[in-house]
Amino acid sequence: MSLWQAQPPVPNCIPYTPYTPGMGTTYNPQLLIPPRHFVETINYFNSFFYLPGSDYLVAWASTIITAWPSWAYVCFYWDANTGNYLGRSPIIDFAYISSAATGSYGLIYARQVVWLILSVLWNQPVADGNFQVDISTWSPNPELNNILVNQDDKAIIGVQDWFLEVWGYGGTPQKLGALRLPDSLGYLAFQDRQYCWIITHGGLVLKCNYAKLRYEMVSSVQNPSADAINYLVAYDTFRSRVVVLRQRPDAADGSCQCQLEFYRPISVVTGLTDPVPVSPLRAGSTVHFDAALIGDAGEGLPYAPITAQLATPAHGQLLSPAAPTTLNGAVAFDYFAGTAGEDTLQLSADVEDGS
């Protein structure tokens, strides 16, 4: 499995506010030293996630501004389909809230200080009352960063030091396992009850089966830049694609050089299994055959057209000569067995291979 760019990246994705005469006394004149001419710059991104209900991509950021007190917290949001910038809104102090990310039921979950995990509003680090877990009483105390929440299976996924950890909070809280990261963490994104996405500080992108604690893909952003400050990742559940926010230093004139990048995970096909009869092989009766199209991570590949034919000379009759694979990569064919002779059933797949 690898990542393909789903569409061109969106450069300079955050329009800074330009300085104009008459704005008054500035507290941070460094932002306006020519050729710079903007009253703000990104300090760091606190959070990045996909908002299903509004179909937004959302980032929370700390900015440095020219006016006292020289900092601000801002929520930026974009159209998730095109990456077009839609606007911003001020955020109240999020100094004690971090790593907001989409999780179960489309809620936004965040970590408050170290010990409290709760669901929050998408544009403010304020509890929405839908979820709260206090991990201060757990033993040992997990100091998790960039947490994800799977309410269906009562699991919390997060990173502690260099390890992705999975904790169960149903009943007695317990650590279910850990998986070492190949590089320092950039960000985490939730896909579903089984998978999450990881991006490292250096731009590696990993698909992780956190239910089985194994990596099923190791890829990278296109053209990693040496000057990248950090990478953040979100998962667009509507379009089944990965979105990366690349943070880069401002240009010489002070304009934003951060960009949005859109990737689609494409499986590398490793094989089509031999058709296996799942009903008795009797002359003069219909026989059902099953097969599966498999990717390099052992996953079944859905929606691929599979064609079947009988090698000549044929004695029976193929009742279903073509069918698409199902969600788990399986495909079924019906064959009517003749009263004499043997037949060979041949299958072929027409797929877009990501190799």
N, C-alpha and C positions, 0 to 999 in steps of 0.2 A: 504494500500500500504506500502511496506517495501523495503529495499535494500538488495539484495543478492550480494555476491562477484562474479563477472563475471570471474575472473581468479586470480591466486595467486598474491599478491603484489610484487612490485619490490623494494627490500631493497637497501640501499646505492646507490641511483639512480644518484648521482653526483660524478664522480671521481675527487678528488682534485689533484693538481699538487704536486708531492713529491719533497722534497728538496734534492738536490744532491750537493756534494762539487764542488766548482768552480762557484756557482751562484752569488758570490760577497757578499758585505756587506748587512746585513739585517737591516731593520728599526724596525721591530717588532719581536725581538727574542723570545717573549713569545710563538709564534706559533711553535717554534722549540725546546722548552724545552722538553727533553726526558720524556716520550716515543713519544711525538708528533714529526712528521717529515714532515709536509706539509706546503707549503708556503702560504696557503690561508684557509679561513673558511667563511661560510655564515654568514653575518650580519643579513639581513632580506630579505624576498621576497617582491618585489614591485608589481608583477603581475603574473597571471597564467591563461592560456587560451588555447583553442583548435583552431588550424589553419586548416580550411577545405580544402583549396586548396592543401596544401602540406601534409596533414594528419599528422601534428605534434602536440605534446603537447609542449607548450612554457612557460618558466618561466623567468622573469626578476629578478635579484637579486643584492643586494649590498653585496660585499665581503670585508673582511679584508685581506690584503696581507702583506708580509714581506717587500717589497720594497717601497721606498718613491713614492707617498704620503700616503701609507699605506691603501688605499682603491681602489676599482675598481667596475665598473658596468658591469655585464655580462648577456648575453642572453643564456640560456641553452635550448636545445630542444631534444625531444625524439620521437621515433616511436609511434604513437598513438595506434596502434594495439597491440604491444608487450610490450611497455614501455622501449625498449632498448634505451640506451643513444646514441645519434647521434653526438653531438658536442656542441660547444659554439662559441660565437663571442663577441667581446668587444662592449659595448654600450657607446655612448657619454653621457654626464651628464644628468641623468634623475631626478635631484633634484626637478624639477618643474612639473614633469609628474608622475601621479600615476594611479593605478587601471585600467590598460589596460585589456580589455575583449572583446571577440567576441560578435557582435550584428547583426543587420539586414544586409543582403546581404553578410555575412561572413567578414565584415570589422572589424577592431580592433579599438575600441573607448577608449579614455583615458581622464582624467581630467587634465587640465593644471592649476597649482596653485589652485585657487578656482573657478574662474568664467568662464573659457573657456572649452568647451567640443568639442573634435575634433577626427577625425579618423587619425590613425597613421600607420606607417610601422610596421610589426610584429617584426622586429629585431632591431628597433631604435625608440626612442620617437620623431619622426619627422613627421609632418603633411603630409598626402598623397594627400590633396586637395579634398577629396571626401565628407567631412562633417565638419561643424563647427557651433557651437551655442554659443553665448556669453550670459551668464545668469546674468551678472552684472547689467542689467537694470530691471531684474524681481523684482516684489514686492509681497511678501517679497523675499529677496535673499536666495535661498536654498543652504546651504553649504553641498553639497552631496559628499559622499565618495563611492568608488567602484561602479561607475555608469554603467548602461546598456542603450543601445539606441535601440528603436524600431521605425525605420523610417517610416514604413508602416502606423502606427497609430499615428505618431508624439508624441511619449511618451518617456520620460526619467525616468529611474528607478534608485534609489540610496538610500543610508542610511544616515540619519541625526540623530545623537545621537543614541537612541535606537529604531528608527522607520524606516521601509522601506517606502519610499515615491514614489508616481507616479506623474509626472508632465507632462502636455500637453503643447507642444510648438507650435502647429499649431494655428495661429491667436494670440489672447491675451494669454500669458502664464498663466497657472493656476495650482494650486495643485489639483489633482484629488482624492487624498485620501492617507491614511497612515495606516500601520499595525505594531504593536509593535513586536519587536524581543524577543525571550525567553532568549537570552544571547547575549553578545557582539559579534559583527560581526567578522567572519574570512574572508569570501569572498563571492562574488556573481558570478553567471554564467547564461547566457542567453540561453534559449531553443528555444523559438519561440515567436509568437505574443501574446501568452497568459500566458506562464509559464516561471519562472526563478527558479534557485536553490540557496539555501542559506546554508552556513556552518558557524557554530558559532566557537568562540575561543575555546570552550570546546569539539567540535567534533559532535554536533548535526547537522543533515542534514535535510533540509526542502524543500519540493516542494511547491512553492507558485504560485497561480493563481493571478498574479498581475493585470489582467484585472478586476477581481471581488474582489480583495483584501481579499483573504482567503488562509489559508494553507490547502493543500490536502494530505500532508504526513509529519509526524515527525518521523525520524529514527535517526540512529547514525552510526558512523564509527565502524568497527569491532575492539574490544579490545582497547578502548581509552587509551592512555598512559599518566600517570601522569606527565611525563617530556616533553610532547609535547609543543613546543613553540607557534605553531599556525597551523591551517589547512587552506588550500586554495582549491577551487573547480572549476572545468571546466566541460563543457558538450560536449561530443563527439556526434555531430549531425549525423555522419555517422553510428555509431553503437548504437545510442540511449542509451547511458550509461553515468554514472557520474564518473568522475575521481577526486580523492582527492590527494593533495600533503601534506603529513604530515611532518612538520618541527620539527626535534628533535635535541638536542645538539650533538656535535661531540662525537665520542667514545674516550676512554682514549688515543689512539694513534693518535688522531686528524683526523681520517677518517670520512667522511660524513655518517650520519645515517638517512638522509631524505629518504622518500620512497613514491612511487606512488601506489595508491590503486584504483581498478576498481570495480565499482558497477553497477548493473542493477536494475532499479525499477521494482518490481513485484507487481501486484495488488492482493489484497485479495478479492476473489469472495464473494459477498454477496447474489446474487440471479439471477435466470433466470426468466424473467417475463412470465406470462401466454400468450399463443398465442392469438392474437386479430385479428378477421377478418377485412380486409380492403376493401373487395368487398362484394356485396350482397350475403346472404346465400340463394341460390336457388337450389332446387333439380334438378339434371341433368346438373349442370353447375360447372365450376371451381371456387374455392374460394381461395383467397390469404390471408395468415396469416402472421403477423409480430410479432416478439418477440425481446427481448434485454437481453444481458448478462451484469450485472452491478457489478462494483467494490465498495469497501468500501468508496471511495471518491465521489461516484455518477457518476463515469466515465464509459463510455462504453468500453468493453474489446474486442479488435479486434482479428481476425484470430483464434478464438477458434472453434473447430469442434462441431457442434450441430447436434444431431440425433433426428429424429422424427419417431413416429410410432402410429398406431391406436390401441386403446384397442379392444380386442376381445369381442364379435363378431363385425366385421367391415362390414359396409354396403356400404361405398364409397371406394375410392381408393386414396392412398397418392402418388402424382406424383413426389415429391422431398423429399426422405427420409433422406437426409443429406445435410448440407451446412455449410460453415464457416461464422462467424460473419464478418461484414464489419468494416471499420475504427472506426465507432461510436458505435460498439457493437451490431448493429442490424442484424437480420437474417430473411429470408423470406422462406415460404413453400407454395406449391400449393397442393390443395386437391380437388378431384372431388367428389362432393356430390351425393350419391345414391338417388334413387327415393323413398326410404322408410327407416324408422328407423333413429336413432341418433348415431353419432360417437363421441368418445373422442380422441382428439389429445394430445399425450404425448411427451414432449421434454426432452432431457437430454444433458448435456455438459461434454466434456472431456477436462479439463483445468489443467494447472500447477498453483496451488494455492500458493501464497507467504505467507500464514499465517503459 
